[in-house]
Amino acid sequence: MFKKISLVLVITLAMLTTSCEKKPTEMTFESQVHDFGTIKQGDKVVHDFKFTNTGGSDLIITDAKGSCGCTVPAYPKEPVKPGESGVIKVSFDSHGKSGEHSKSVTVFCNVEHGNKVLNIKANIEALLPTK
């Protein structure tokens, strides 16, 4: 009888321990790279990086920073629940630039393997001087 009770207790504790473990927070993007293609100098372009919290805890984004002042991210300020989705909107201003450009946005968040990095690219056609 004591062996049966002990076995039931051990199985119950094992089930409670495994059911209480949460999956770590994870942020899964549809894509972490966007190519705007060829744009004209002075164009302001925007891309929405769509993501889903595929982890087991709330995803908290504390900040997002562009690699320069021409790249500006906007991100959700409220926690994203497991299974829910969100958008990080990245704006790029090509004023005063020409040729191939690559920029990045670092997303500071509570994912298990560190922060996430998003990348944008564009080929900027310089404006011809007016006579």
C-alpha angles and dihedrals in degrees: 000000000000090000091054092050091047091050092050091049093049092049092047092050091048091051093048092048095051094042092052094055111101125211110246119257114271132179116207119192126202083225133348094202130063127183114201089193117211116350133170122258108266095028117136110211132183134201129188113220104203119207141173129212099237093173133090100250137055113285111228119193108199098179146342123207132190121223089242140007092267091065114067124178128200117197140176112277095197123075115269110227121226110281094018125115136221144174135240107202113208120195122195124194113201095189110141094006133110137176128023116345132182122188134176139209120207114210112206109208145137099267118141098243099044132265127338126241125210122195133204130187135191140172106220119205111214116232115251114242114256119234 
